[in-house]
Amino acid sequence: MHVSNGLFLPEVKEDKCTHCGLCLECCPGASLDFAGLNLRVFGKKHEDTLLGYYFRCYLGYSNDDGIRYNSSSGGLVTQLLVFALENGFIDGALVTRMRKDHPLIPESFIARTRDEIVSASKSKYCPTPANEALKFILKEKGKFAVVGLPCQIHGIRKAENNVRALKEKIALHIGIMCSHTVSFYGTNFLLRKLGFSWEHIAEIAYRGNGWPGSMLIRLKDGSGMSVPYVGCWNAYQPVFSCFFFTPRRCLMCFDETNELADISCGDAWFPELKNDSKGASIAVARTMKGKEILNMASSKGALFLRPLDCERVKRSQTEPLKFKKDDIEARLAVFEASGHKIPEFNPLRFSSHSRSFSSFARNFFVFLNVRLSEKRTFEKMLLGVPFPLFRLYYGIYKFLSQT
């Protein structure tokens, strides 16, 4: 893997390639038989087109205040991995942290201790190379958990279908809910807008310090700053909610809640929690295995967990679900009309609302922002835009989303 155009791109080592085609067979960017994968994972089709197959939904967080405060949304994923490791359910976990020698580049690795798991807490709002760590799972003995975004869990499930040893070694799939990520150009843009240069960065954390948290930037001279995630004119979210610096492949995804995971987790955006400074997570138990380990972690005091109405989960994710589910056909049509190739999909079914005029309008808005921000001349222009205008510009998308 190497970084090019702000993204990780695969490298083919011609001297070792056997031309078996397995890499393309496992790549969800080339094709995705989503309906077939659902049948293999759950043994049946689900009837909930928004949330996917599930047993039960929960609200939860870590009972370790240190983990809870220093994670992205209550530390549920981090605590669950620690619990699974310390109680012998897994021997390690595929997680991602930022590299010490290159703090703007993430690395995926197999964490085998509590400290290593904790070192990988917090969200990473940039491309992550989770597939690179799969080779370590194949080489090492034991059972492993994997943590990934929807596209990564798709690829892992496809790889398990083709590599039996991988399926036998992965004991738990924890999925992170996701509307889209941001390329490395996006991070670099924000740093430049704040007056920093990447070569002066010693450490970066996209979330942390409570909830909803801040982007933490530390320079090599010891100075730094904290950029609020939401709720401020110069916050992180308003800049990237307009889909600037979003990889094109993110626009072709229709899975926001990570429907092929054993457990899916995301921020609990509920009105009654708006003043909660420590954070909590939504947890969707999709398999019996996922449900059992959540309840066991709760009964042994590692997690606070209470049942949650699944309709509330969907309401809390209304905007990203509308983007991912209702608008997918219109978005793919915009891509095809502009001459782009799209993956070969076999979804369970797309939304009937996806071909309305308003859907095409807001998705053309998204597509235009993605394409414009790929141009370096446009990036230079954006550097001169005051932070408050990004929030106002995002209001256009919000208006289009409500039509």
N, C-alpha and C positions, 0 to 999 in steps of 0.2 A: 504494500500500500504506500502511496505517496500523495502529497498534497498538491493539487493543481486546480486553478480557478476557484480557490476557496473551499474545495471539497477533497475528501479522500477518494482516490481513484485506484482500482486494482492494477497490479502489474503482473504480466504473464512472463514467467521465466522459461523461455523457449527451450533451454537445454534440459529442463526437467518436465516439461509438459508432455503428456501422453495423448493429448487430443481426445480424451474420454468424454468431454462435454459435461462433466459433473458440476463444474462451477456454474455454468449457465443453467443447468437443471435445478440448482439450488437457489439461484438468484431471483428474488421476488421482483426485481426491476425488469426482468425479461418476461416473466409470466407469473400468474398467481391463480391457482385453482382454489379460491377461497371456500367455495362450497364443498369441494372434495376434502380440504384440510379440516373443515368443521366436522365432517362425517368421521374422519379418522381420529380426531382428538376427542370428540364428545359422543360419537356413535349415533348421532341423530341430527336432524336439522333443527335450528332454533326458530322460534316464532317472533322474537323481538328483533326487528330490523335495526333499532337504534343501539341497543346495549349488547346484543348477541346472547349467547347461551350463558346461563348463570344459575347457581343454587341460591345464593343469598348475598345481600349487600350490607356493608358495615361502615360505621364511622370509627376511626381508631387513631391511636398515637402511641409512641413509646412511653413507658413509665420511667425511663431513665431521662431525667431532665436535661442532662448534658447532650445526649443524642437528640432529644426532641428539639431543643433550641438551636442546635448547630446543623440541623438537616433542612430540607426544603419545605416539608409540610408535615410536621409532627414526627418525623423519623420512623414511620411505621416500617418501611422497606428495610432500612438499616437494622432496626431492632429484630425484625423477623429473620433476617439472615444470621444475625448473631445467635439468636435462639436456636435456629436450625443447626448451626455449626456446633454450639456448645452442648446440644442434646443428641448429637450423633446422627441426625437425619441427613446431613451432607458433610463432605470432607473439604469442601471449598465452594467458592461462588465466583462466577464471572461478573466482574464489576468494572467500573471505569473511574479513573482519577486523572488529574492534570499532571503532566510530566514535570519533574523537578528541574530538569535541565532545559526544558522548553515549555514554560508555564502556560503558553497559549494553545498547546497541542495536547489533546487527551490521549491516554493509553488505557487499553483494556487488558486486564490481567486476572489471574486466579488468586483470589484472597483466601488465605488459609488460617488467618488469626482474626480475633476480634478487632485488633488495632488496624489491620489491613482493610477490613470491611468498613470501619469507621472512616478511614482515610478516603474512601470512595463515596462518602455521603454527599448530599447536595446535587442539584440538577446540573447538567452540562448542556448549555444552550449553544451547541456547535456540533458538527459532525463527529461521530465516535466510531472507532474501528472494532466493534464487538466481535465481528467474524474472525478477526486475527487470533483471538484467544481460544477459539474452538479447537485448534490444533493441540493446545496444551491439555484440554479435556480428553482428547483421544489418546494422548501419550501417557497420561498419568492414571494411577489406580484410584478408585473411589467413586462416590456419587457427588454430583455437583448441582448447584442452583445456577440459573442464568437470569440476568436482569437486562431488559432491553426495551426499546421503543417498539411500536407495532410492526414497522418494517423489519426490524431485527428479529423479532419473534417469528414473523412470517418466514424469514430465511432459515432460522433455526429449525422450525417445524418441517420445512421442505428438506433440509439436510438430514434430519432424523429419518425421514422416509427413504432416503437413499443410502444412509450409512447406519447400519444396525447398531454398531458399537456406540455411536453417539447417542442414540435413543436410549440405550441401556444405561448410560452413565449420567444422563441429565434427569435428576429426580424432581426438579421444581422449576417452573417457568414463572417469573414475576415480571409483569408487564407494566410499563409506565404509560399513562394516558398522554396523548400528544396531538396537537393540531398541526404543528409544523416546527421545523428547526430553523436555524440561522447559519449561513455559511461563515467561514473564517473571515471573509471580507466584512461581514456584519460586525463582528467583534472588533476588528481593526478600525472600522468606520467609527464606532462608538468611542473607542479609545482616542482616536484622533480628534473627534469632536470635543472631547473632554480635555484636550491639550496634552495627551500622553503619546509617546512613541513606543511601539512594541518592544524595541530593544532595551527599554528602561524598566520593563515589567519584571518583577521578581515572583509575583504570585497573583492569581486571579481566581475568584470563586463567584460563580454566577448567582448563587443563592446562599443564604445563611443568616445568622444573627436573628433568629426568631422568624415570625411569619407576618406578612408575606415575604419579608426579608429584603436583602440588598445585594447588589453586585459589589463585591469587595475587591479593590485594586491596591496592591502594595508594590511600591517601586524599590529598585535596588538600593536607593539611598535611605530607605527606611520610612519614607513618607508614603502617603496614599490617600484614598478617599473611598467613600461608600456611596453607591448610586442606588436609590430606592427602586425596588422592582415595580411597584405601582403607587398611585396616590400622590404623585408629585409631577410638576411640569417637566423636570429633567429626569423622569423615571425611565427604566429600561423598557418596560412594556409598550408605552405609546410609540416608540420608535419602530419596533418590529411587529406590532400588531397590524400594520399596513402591508405586511408581507414583503417589505424591502429585504433584499439579500436572502430570500428563501430559495432553497434548491428546487428546481423544476419538478423533480420526482415527488416532492411533498404534495404538490398540487394534484397528483394522480392517485393519491391514497384515499380510501374510503373507510378507514378503520381508526377512529379516534380513541376508543376505550380499550384498545388492545385485546381484541376478542378471542385470540387463540392462546392466551396465557392461562395458567392455573389460577393466578390471582392478579387482578388489575388494580393499580393504585393511581391516585391523582389528588390534586389539591381539593379540599372541601370548601368550595365557594358558597357558603350558606350565610344568609343575612345575620343569623344569631351568632355567628363566629367572627364577624367583622372586627371586633375588638379583642379577639384572642391573639395575643402576641407570641404564642408558642407554636400554634398550628396543629392541624389534624388532617388526616387523609381519608378519602373514600377508598374502600377496599371492596372489590367485586370478586367473590369466590365463584369460580366457574367450574371447577372440578371438585369431586369429593376430597381429593388429596389436599387441595387448596383450602377448602372449608375446614378440614380437620386440623391442619397445622395452625391456622389462624386461631381457632378455638382453644387449641392446646397452649399456644403462647399466651392467650388471655387468661386461661385457668391457672397458669403457673406464675402470673403476675408480670410477665415481660411486656405485655401490651394492655392498654385500655381498649376495650372493644364493645360496641353495642350495635345491635341490628339497626338497619336503616331502610326505609321504604325505597325500593328501587326506582319508583317514579320520581322521587326527589333527586336521585342521582342524575337521572336524565334531564330534569329541569335545571340542575346546577351546571350542566354541560350544554345548555341549549344552543349557544352561539357556535361552538366548535362542532357540535353534532350536525347543525344545519349546514355548516360549511362542508363537512366530510360526507354526509349522507344525502341531504336534499339537493346539493349543488353538483354532485360528482359528474353526472351526465353532461350538464352544461359546460363544465370545466374541461372535460375530455373532448367535447365538441370544439371548444375554442382552440385546444391544442392541435387537434386534427386539421382544423381550418387553416392554421398557421403553418402546416407542413410538418408537424412533429409526429414522431412515432410514439405510440402509447403501448404499455404492456398488454399482453394477452390475458384478459381477465375472465374469470368465471365466478362472479359474485353470486351471493344467494339471491338478491334482487336489488335493483336500485330504486330510489324514491320516484314516485309518480309526479312529484313537484319539480323535478330537476330540469324541465325544459321550458319553464315559464320565462317571460321577457325579463322579469326582475332578476331571475337566477342568472341569465346570460349577462345582464348589466353588471352585477356585482362581481361575477367571475371574470369578466373582461377587465374590470378595475384591478382585481388581484393579479391577473396575468400581466397586465401592463406594468404594474409596480415591480414584479419579479424581473421582467425583461429589461426595464429601464435601469434597475439597480445592478444589473450585470455589466453595465457600461461604465468604465472608469470615469468618463467625462461627466456622467450624471452623478456619480458618487461625489465628485468634487463640488458639484452644484449643491448637493444635499448638505455638505459640510457648512454651507452658509445659511442654512435654514434654522431659525431659532427653535429651541425645543418645544415651546408652546404650540407652534404651528403643526408639529407632528400629531399632537393630540387633536387639534382641530381637523386635520386631514383625515385622521382615523374616524372622525365623526361622519365623514362621507360614507365610509364602508358600513358604519353602524346604521346609518339611515337606509342604505340599500338593503341591508340585512333584514330590516323590519318591514320591507315591502313584499 
